[in-house]
Amino acid sequence: MSESQPRPARRGYLNPSLVRSVSFWITSACILVAVLASLLAIWKFAGTDILWRTVATCAVIGSGTVAFYWVNVLFGKIAD
């Protein structure tokens, strides 16, 4: 008789490592875009209006992906 290994508990509703990976890359891209926009504004290649809109957009998208990751983990704990 073969002994079955207990299945490791998932910590998210969706695949946690995939969600973490996607959240990391989206947040990293947002940081990169915000830094690039800041550099362009510092060197006067872009106006400050564009800078603030870009940084605000990146902050909203980055915060949204982090919030999605937290919600995924929360619902995974409730579903277990």
C-alpha positions as CSV (number, residue, x, y, z in Angstrom):
1,M,0.0,0.0,0.0
2,S,1.4,3.4,-0.9
3,E,1.2,6.2,1.5
4,S,-0.2,9.4,0.1
5,Q,1.5,12.6,0.9
6,P,-0.7,15.3,2.4
7,R,-1.3,18.0,-0.1
8,P,0.3,21.3,0.9
9,A,-2.3,23.9,1.8
10,R,-2.8,26.7,-0.7
11,R,-2.7,30.2,0.7
12,G,-4.7,31.8,-2.0
13,Y,-7.9,31.4,-4.1
14,L,-5.8,31.6,-7.3
15,N,-2.3,30.1,-7.6
16,P,-0.4,32.2,-5.0
17,S,3.0,32.0,-6.7
18,L,1.5,33.1,-10.1
19,V,-0.3,36.0,-8.5
20,R,2.8,37.0,-6.5
21,S,4.9,36.9,-9.7
22,V,2.4,39.0,-11.7
23,S,2.1,41.5,-8.9
24,F,5.8,41.8,-8.6
25,W,6.4,42.4,-12.3
26,I,3.5,44.9,-12.6
27,T,4.6,46.8,-9.5
28,S,8.2,46.8,-10.8
29,A,7.2,48.1,-14.2
30,C,5.2,50.9,-12.5
31,I,8.2,51.9,-10.4
32,L,10.4,51.9,-13.5
33,V,7.9,54.0,-15.5
34,A,7.6,56.5,-12.6
35,V,11.4,56.8,-12.3
36,L,11.7,57.3,-16.0
37,A,9.0,60.0,-16.1
38,S,10.7,61.7,-13.1
39,L,14.0,61.8,-14.9
40,L,12.4,63.2,-18.1
41,A,10.8,66.0,-16.0
42,I,14.0,66.8,-14.2
43,W,15.8,67.2,-17.5
44,K,12.9,69.2,-18.9
45,F,12.0,66.7,-21.6
46,A,8.5,66.3,-20.1
47,G,6.4,68.8,-18.3
48,T,5.5,68.5,-14.6
49,D,1.8,67.8,-15.5
50,I,2.8,64.7,-17.4
51,L,5.1,63.7,-14.5
52,W,2.3,63.9,-11.9
53,R,-0.2,62.1,-14.1
54,T,2.3,59.3,-14.8
55,V,3.3,58.9,-11.1
56,A,-0.3,58.9,-10.0
57,T,-1.3,56.3,-12.6
58,C,1.7,54.1,-11.6
59,A,0.7,54.5,-7.9
60,V,-2.9,53.4,-8.6
61,I,-1.9,50.4,-10.8
62,G,0.8,49.3,-8.3
63,S,-1.5,49.7,-5.3
64,G,-4.2,47.8,-7.2
65,T,-2.0,44.8,-7.9
66,V,-0.7,44.7,-4.3
67,A,-4.4,44.9,-3.1
68,F,-5.3,42.0,-5.5
69,Y,-2.6,39.9,-4.0
70,W,-3.7,40.5,-0.5
71,V,-7.4,39.7,-1.4
72,N,-6.3,36.5,-3.1
73,V,-4.4,35.4,0.1
74,L,-7.4,36.4,2.3
75,F,-9.9,34.5,0.3
76,G,-7.6,31.5,0.2
77,K,-7.5,31.4,4.0
78,I,-11.3,31.7,4.2
79,A,-11.9,28.9,1.6
80,D,-9.6,26.4,3.4
